[in-house]
Amino acid sequence: MGQLEGKTSVVTGGSTGIGLATAVRLADEGAYVFVTGRRESELEAAVKTIGADRASAVVGDISKAEDLDRLYEAVRARGKGLDVLVANAGIAAFVTLEQTTEEHFDQTFAVNVRGTLFTVQKALPLLNDGASVVLTGSTAADRGMEAFGAYAASKAAVRSFARTWSNELKGRGIRVNVVSPAMIETPGNTAVVGGEEAMRAVRETAATMVAKGRMGQSEEVAAAVAFLASEQSSYIVGANIYVDGGVNQL
């Protein structure tokens, strides 16, 4: 029996990368998983990967209130509330201060900050007492990486949310924590850095910068999320768990 047997979970941005790996891991631990994302074909493929008897897909953009409402209506219809919410959906792009436009700033904060806030807020009526909320942050929030200012600031906001919401929800026994990855090999990150050739250069950099000597895998982040989602982490509240191979720690 898995450590999430009989639980109901939601993973936003669950069609690829860290989100998909997390959805698979939660399902392997016994949870039923609702995955959401913007691309229907990728969501359908994700459900096949997770297992059609263990998952449902709801197409949606977390920056749109009506899409979040549709997601949670599907969860409500299942009739078992919500035990695990993984607010993972996010976007990133390398844009310097000089290059930053109102459109880039607004889009980044609409998804990463406003979208995360309302993903959690709209889930509140469904969250069972003792539920776990896991937010996907980033080690970028702690670093001054060039051309990543808006993204880093948005993830710093996510980390701040976890502290505030932990206090606001502690009366219901709901724990809120953050997982902050760095240098994880995903399709999304390959696109952000500029394609496969650029990703090869990142891999080479990781081999020298990261204590583990390599980039991380989505499944390694998913393992941390599963831990925070389970009762094994029952005394961890408002924390930020780094999954970075040591790059931010050493």
C-alpha positions as a Markdown table, in Angstrom:
| # | Residue | x | y | z |
|---|---|---|---|---|
| 1 | Met | 0.0 | 0.0 | 0.0 |
| 2 | Gly | 1.3 | 3.4 | -0.9 |
| 3 | Gln | 1.7 | 6.3 | 1.5 |
| 4 | Leu | -1.1 | 8.2 | -0.3 |
| 5 | Glu | -3.6 | 5.4 | -0.7 |
| 6 | Gly | -7.1 | 6.6 | -1.2 |
| 7 | Lys | -6.1 | 10.3 | -1.4 |
| 8 | Thr | -7.2 | 12.7 | -4.1 |
| 9 | Ser | -4.6 | 15.0 | -5.6 |
| 10 | Val | -4.3 | 17.9 | -8.2 |
| 11 | Val | -1.1 | 18.7 | -10.1 |
| 12 | Thr | -1.1 | 21.8 | -12.2 |
| 13 | Gly | 1.2 | 21.9 | -15.1 |
| 14 | Gly | 1.0 | 18.1 | -15.0 |
| 15 | Ser | 1.4 | 17.2 | -18.6 |
| 16 | Thr | 5.2 | 17.2 | -18.9 |
| 17 | Gly | 8.5 | 17.5 | -16.9 |
| 18 | Ile | 8.3 | 17.9 | -13.2 |
| 19 | Gly | 4.5 | 18.0 | -13.2 |
| 20 | Leu | 4.1 | 14.7 | -15.0 |
| 21 | Ala | 6.8 | 13.0 | -13.0 |
| 22 | Thr | 5.0 | 14.2 | -9.8 |
| 23 | Ala | 1.6 | 13.0 | -11.0 |
| 24 | Val | 3.0 | 9.6 | -11.8 |
| 25 | Arg | 4.7 | 9.4 | -8.4 |
| 26 | Leu | 1.5 | 10.4 | -6.5 |
| 27 | Ala | -0.5 | 7.8 | -8.4 |
| 28 | Asp | 2.2 | 5.2 | -7.7 |
| 29 | Glu | 1.7 | 6.1 | -4.0 |
| 30 | Gly | -2.0 | 5.4 | -4.3 |
| 31 | Ala | -3.5 | 8.8 | -5.0 |
| 32 | Tyr | -6.0 | 9.6 | -7.7 |
| 33 | Val | -4.6 | 12.5 | -9.7 |
| 34 | Phe | -6.3 | 15.3 | -11.6 |
| 35 | Val | -3.8 | 16.9 | -14.0 |
| 36 | Thr | -4.2 | 20.2 | -15.7 |
| 37 | Gly | -2.4 | 22.1 | -18.4 |
| 38 | Arg | -3.0 | 24.2 | -21.5 |
| 39 | Arg | -2.4 | 21.6 | -24.2 |
| 40 | Glu | -5.0 | 18.9 | -24.6 |
| 41 | Ser | -2.9 | 16.4 | -26.6 |
| 42 | Glu | -0.1 | 16.5 | -23.9 |
| 43 | Leu | -2.7 | 16.0 | -21.2 |
| 44 | Glu | -4.2 | 13.0 | -22.9 |
| 45 | Ala | -0.7 | 11.5 | -23.3 |
| 46 | Ala | -0.1 | 12.2 | -19.6 |
| 47 | Val | -3.2 | 10.3 | -18.5 |
| 48 | Lys | -2.1 | 7.3 | -20.5 |
| 49 | Thr | 1.3 | 7.5 | -18.9 |
| 50 | Ile | -0.2 | 7.8 | -15.4 |
| 51 | Gly | -2.9 | 5.3 | -16.0 |
| 52 | Ala | -6.4 | 6.0 | -17.1 |
| 53 | Asp | -7.9 | 4.4 | -14.0 |
| 54 | Arg | -5.7 | 6.6 | -11.8 |
| 55 | Ala | -6.0 | 10.0 | -13.4 |
| 56 | Ser | -8.2 | 12.6 | -15.1 |
| 57 | Ala | -7.2 | 15.5 | -17.3 |
| 58 | Val | -8.8 | 19.0 | -17.3 |
| 59 | Val | -7.5 | 21.4 | -19.9 |
| 60 | Gly | -6.9 | 24.9 | -18.5 |
| 61 | Asp | -4.7 | 27.9 | -17.9 |
| 62 | Ile | -4.2 | 28.7 | -14.2 |
| 63 | Ser | -4.1 | 32.4 | -15.0 |
| 64 | Lys | -7.8 | 32.2 | -16.0 |
| 65 | Ala | -10.3 | 32.0 | -13.2 |
| 66 | Glu | -12.9 | 30.2 | -15.3 |
| 67 | Asp | -10.4 | 27.4 | -16.0 |
| 68 | Leu | -9.6 | 26.9 | -12.4 |
| 69 | Asp | -13.3 | 26.8 | -11.6 |
| 70 | Arg | -13.7 | 24.0 | -14.2 |
| 71 | Leu | -10.8 | 22.1 | -12.7 |
| 72 | Tyr | -12.2 | 22.2 | -9.2 |
| 73 | Glu | -15.7 | 21.4 | -10.4 |
| 74 | Ala | -14.3 | 18.1 | -11.7 |
| 75 | Val | -12.6 | 17.5 | -8.4 |
| 76 | Arg | -15.8 | 18.3 | -6.5 |
| 77 | Ala | -17.8 | 15.9 | -8.7 |
| 78 | Arg | -15.6 | 13.0 | -7.5 |
| 79 | Gly | -17.0 | 13.6 | -4.1 |
| 80 | Lys | -13.9 | 13.0 | -2.0 |
| 81 | Gly | -12.5 | 16.4 | -1.5 |
| 82 | Leu | -8.9 | 17.2 | -2.0 |
| 83 | Asp | -5.9 | 15.9 | 0.0 |
| 84 | Val | -2.9 | 17.0 | -2.0 |
| 85 | Leu | -2.5 | 20.1 | -4.1 |
| 86 | Val | 0.6 | 20.6 | -6.1 |
| 87 | Ala | 0.7 | 24.1 | -7.6 |
| 88 | Asn | 3.4 | 23.4 | -10.1 |
| 89 | Ala | 2.4 | 25.3 | -13.3 |
| 90 | Gly | 4.7 | 28.2 | -14.2 |
| 91 | Ile | 6.5 | 29.9 | -17.1 |
| 92 | Ala | 10.0 | 31.2 | -17.5 |
| 93 | Ala | 12.1 | 33.2 | -20.0 |
| 94 | Phe | 15.5 | 34.8 | -20.0 |
| 95 | Val | 14.9 | 38.6 | -20.3 |
| 96 | Thr | 17.3 | 41.2 | -19.0 |
| 97 | Leu | 16.2 | 44.3 | -17.1 |
| 98 | Glu | 16.8 | 46.4 | -20.2 |
| 99 | Gln | 14.7 | 44.0 | -22.4 |
| 100 | Thr | 11.8 | 43.6 | -19.9 |
| 101 | Thr | 8.5 | 44.7 | -21.4 |
| 102 | Glu | 5.2 | 45.2 | -19.6 |
| 103 | Glu | 3.9 | 42.1 | -21.5 |
| 104 | His | 6.7 | 39.9 | -20.2 |
| 105 | Phe | 6.3 | 41.1 | -16.6 |
| 106 | Asp | 2.5 | 40.8 | -16.6 |
| 107 | Gln | 2.5 | 37.4 | -18.2 |
| 108 | Thr | 5.2 | 36.0 | -15.8 |
| 109 | Phe | 3.3 | 37.3 | -12.7 |
| 110 | Ala | -0.1 | 36.4 | -14.1 |
| 111 | Val | 0.9 | 32.7 | -14.2 |
| 112 | Asn | 3.5 | 32.3 | -11.5 |
| 113 | Val | 2.1 | 34.5 | -8.8 |
| 114 | Arg | -1.6 | 35.3 | -9.5 |
| 115 | Gly | -2.2 | 31.9 | -11.0 |
| 116 | Thr | -0.6 | 30.1 | -8.0 |
| 117 | Leu | -2.5 | 32.3 | -5.5 |
| 118 | Phe | -5.9 | 31.5 | -7.1 |
| 119 | Thr | -5.0 | 27.9 | -7.6 |
| 120 | Val | -4.8 | 27.6 | -3.9 |
| 121 | Gln | -7.5 | 30.0 | -2.9 |
| 122 | Lys | -10.1 | 28.3 | -5.1 |
| 123 | Ala | -9.1 | 24.9 | -3.7 |
| 124 | Leu | -9.9 | 25.9 | -0.1 |
| 125 | Pro | -13.5 | 24.7 | 0.0 |
| 126 | Leu | -12.4 | 21.3 | -1.3 |
| 127 | Leu | -9.2 | 20.8 | 0.8 |
| 128 | Asn | -9.8 | 18.3 | 3.5 |
| 129 | Asp | -8.5 | 19.0 | 7.0 |
| 130 | Gly | -4.9 | 17.8 | 7.2 |
| 131 | Ala | -4.3 | 18.3 | 3.5 |
| 132 | Ser | -0.9 | 19.1 | 2.0 |
| 133 | Val | -0.2 | 21.9 | -0.4 |
| 134 | Val | 3.1 | 21.9 | -2.3 |
| 135 | Leu | 4.2 | 24.9 | -4.3 |
| 136 | Thr | 6.9 | 24.7 | -7.0 |
| 137 | Gly | 9.4 | 27.4 | -6.3 |
| 138 | Ser | 12.9 | 27.8 | -7.7 |
| 139 | Thr | 16.5 | 28.3 | -6.5 |
| 140 | Ala | 16.4 | 31.3 | -8.8 |
| 141 | Ala | 14.6 | 33.2 | -6.1 |
| 142 | Asp | 17.8 | 33.1 | -4.0 |
| 143 | Arg | 20.2 | 34.0 | -6.8 |
| 144 | Gly | 21.0 | 37.0 | -8.9 |
| 145 | Met | 21.1 | 35.1 | -12.2 |
| 146 | Glu | 21.3 | 37.5 | -15.1 |
| 147 | Ala | 18.3 | 37.9 | -17.4 |
| 148 | Phe | 16.0 | 36.0 | -14.9 |
| 149 | Gly | 14.8 | 38.9 | -12.8 |
| 150 | Ala | 11.0 | 38.7 | -13.3 |
| 151 | Tyr | 11.0 | 34.9 | -13.0 |
| 152 | Ala | 13.2 | 35.0 | -9.8 |
| 153 | Ala | 10.9 | 37.6 | -8.3 |
| 154 | Ser | 7.8 | 35.6 | -9.1 |
| 155 | Lys | 9.3 | 32.5 | -7.4 |
| 156 | Ala | 10.3 | 34.6 | -4.4 |
| 157 | Ala | 6.7 | 35.6 | -4.1 |
| 158 | Val | 5.7 | 31.9 | -4.2 |
| 159 | Arg | 8.1 | 31.1 | -1.4 |
| 160 | Ser | 6.6 | 34.0 | 0.7 |
| 161 | Phe | 3.1 | 32.7 | 0.1 |
| 162 | Ala | 4.0 | 29.4 | 1.7 |
| 163 | Arg | 4.9 | 31.1 | 5.0 |
| 164 | Thr | 1.8 | 33.2 | 5.1 |
| 165 | Trp | -0.6 | 30.5 | 4.0 |
| 166 | Ser | 0.9 | 28.1 | 6.5 |
| 167 | Asn | -0.1 | 30.4 | 9.3 |
| 168 | Glu | -3.6 | 31.1 | 7.8 |
| 169 | Leu | -4.4 | 27.4 | 7.3 |
| 170 | Lys | -2.7 | 25.8 | 10.4 |
| 171 | Gly | -6.1 | 25.8 | 12.2 |
| 172 | Arg | -7.3 | 23.1 | 9.7 |
| 173 | Gly | -4.0 | 21.2 | 9.9 |
| 174 | Ile | -3.2 | 22.1 | 6.3 |
| 175 | Arg | 0.5 | 22.2 | 5.6 |
| 176 | Val | 2.0 | 24.4 | 2.9 |
| 177 | Asn | 5.6 | 23.8 | 1.7 |
| 178 | Val | 7.8 | 24.7 | -1.3 |
| 179 | Val | 10.0 | 22.5 | -3.4 |
| 180 | Ser | 12.7 | 24.6 | -5.2 |
| 181 | Pro | 14.5 | 22.7 | -8.0 |
| 182 | Ala | 17.6 | 23.8 | -9.9 |
| 183 | Met | 19.2 | 22.5 | -13.1 |
| 184 | Ile | 16.5 | 19.9 | -13.8 |
| 185 | Glu | 16.5 | 18.3 | -17.2 |
| 186 | Thr | 13.0 | 18.8 | -18.6 |
| 187 | Pro | 11.5 | 19.7 | -22.0 |
| 188 | Gly | 10.4 | 23.1 | -20.6 |
| 189 | Asn | 13.9 | 23.9 | -19.4 |
| 190 | Thr | 15.4 | 22.8 | -22.8 |
| 191 | Ala | 13.1 | 25.3 | -24.5 |
| 192 | Val | 13.9 | 28.1 | -22.0 |
| 193 | Val | 17.7 | 27.8 | -22.5 |
| 194 | Gly | 17.3 | 27.8 | -26.3 |
| 195 | Gly | 17.2 | 24.2 | -27.5 |
| 196 | Glu | 19.1 | 20.9 | -27.3 |
| 197 | Glu | 22.5 | 22.4 | -28.3 |
| 198 | Ala | 22.2 | 25.0 | -25.5 |
| 199 | Met | 21.1 | 22.2 | -23.1 |
| 200 | Arg | 24.2 | 20.3 | -23.8 |
| 201 | Ala | 26.2 | 23.3 | -22.6 |
| 202 | Val | 24.1 | 23.4 | -19.5 |
| 203 | Arg | 24.8 | 19.7 | -18.9 |
| 204 | Glu | 28.6 | 20.4 | -19.2 |
| 205 | Thr | 28.3 | 23.3 | -16.7 |
| 206 | Ala | 26.3 | 21.1 | -14.3 |
| 207 | Ala | 29.1 | 18.5 | -14.4 |
| 208 | Thr | 31.5 | 21.0 | -12.9 |
| 209 | Met | 29.1 | 23.2 | -10.7 |
| 210 | Val | 26.9 | 20.7 | -9.1 |
| 211 | Ala | 28.1 | 18.4 | -6.3 |
| 212 | Lys | 26.3 | 15.5 | -7.9 |
| 213 | Gly | 28.2 | 16.2 | -11.1 |
| 214 | Arg | 25.1 | 16.2 | -13.3 |
| 215 | Met | 21.7 | 17.8 | -13.9 |
| 216 | Gly | 18.7 | 16.6 | -11.9 |
| 217 | Gln | 15.8 | 14.5 | -13.1 |
| 218 | Ser | 12.1 | 15.3 | -12.8 |
| 219 | Glu | 11.6 | 12.1 | -10.8 |
| 220 | Glu | 14.0 | 13.4 | -8.1 |
| 221 | Val | 11.8 | 16.5 | -7.7 |
| 222 | Ala | 8.7 | 14.3 | -7.7 |
| 223 | Ala | 10.2 | 12.2 | -4.8 |
| 224 | Ala | 10.5 | 15.4 | -2.7 |
| 225 | Val | 6.9 | 16.4 | -3.5 |
| 226 | Ala | 5.6 | 13.0 | -2.6 |
| 227 | Phe | 7.4 | 13.2 | 0.7 |
| 228 | Leu | 5.9 | 16.6 | 1.5 |
| 229 | Ala | 2.5 | 15.3 | 0.4 |
| 230 | Ser | 2.6 | 12.4 | 2.8 |
| 231 | Glu | 2.4 | 12.0 | 6.6 |
| 232 | Gln | 6.1 | 11.3 | 6.6 |
| 233 | Ser | 6.6 | 15.1 | 6.6 |
| 234 | Ser | 3.9 | 15.8 | 9.2 |
| 235 | Tyr | 6.2 | 18.1 | 11.2 |
| 236 | Ile | 7.4 | 20.1 | 8.2 |
| 237 | Val | 5.4 | 23.3 | 7.7 |
| 238 | Gly | 6.2 | 26.4 | 5.7 |
| 239 | Ala | 9.5 | 25.0 | 4.6 |
| 240 | Asn | 11.5 | 25.3 | 1.3 |
| 241 | Ile | 13.1 | 22.1 | 0.2 |
| 242 | Tyr | 15.9 | 22.5 | -2.2 |
| 243 | Val | 16.3 | 19.8 | -4.9 |
| 244 | Asp | 19.4 | 21.2 | -6.5 |
| 245 | Gly | 22.2 | 18.7 | -6.3 |
| 246 | Gly | 23.8 | 21.0 | -3.7 |
| 247 | Val | 24.5 | 23.9 | -6.2 |
| 248 | Asn | 22.8 | 26.5 | -3.9 |
| 249 | Gln | 24.1 | 25.0 | -0.7 |
| 250 | Leu | 27.9 | 24.4 | -1.2 |
